[in-house]
Amino acid sequence: MTNKPQSFVRPLLDYIDNGNFFRAPFRILYLVIAVASALVPFLALYGIIDSGVFKFAEAGMIIGIVLAWLVMLAGFLVVAVIWWTRADQLRDLAPSGDEYPVTPVFVHFLRTSGESGGVIVGGVMFLVLLIMLIFAGSQGGSLLSSVPGLAGGSWATVFMMPVIGFLIVLFSRFLSEQIRALVNIAQNTKK
């Protein structure tokens, strides 16, 4: 005869132990990040229009802003698709009975964060900064120099963005693979 409180709690414990308890909230988080990523360009557009920059900007600056916004739109839609696609992959992580059900979810989140960060820095930021330096002329350089972290809005800074983006993806993948390797070592040692 089974204990009534244990039989009542058992489904909850099974849900936690098989990893669904962790995958379900992360799937929601991934989808929220995907939707938020798709909204970023529209929030940026609102901010640009609200700033009144179009009233005093030269033609080159306006063309640069429009092109930069289109790049931002495309880039953040790619980021949104990355998060949306990775959310679907969460279901296949950590098979039932895995002794470490949280680790695959955390590793997956770390890897996906690095991929999206790499796209934003190495792709979107690179192209936006390049466009602003080309089309905005002196206004673009002074505008970029006001952005924190950019060394005076220089060409060298712009061309470092793809390298930094690559390093973000590389480091996140390396770190996630190392964490996963430690789990595999622990599982193999136990066997």
Disulfide bonds with the S-S distance in Angstrom:
none
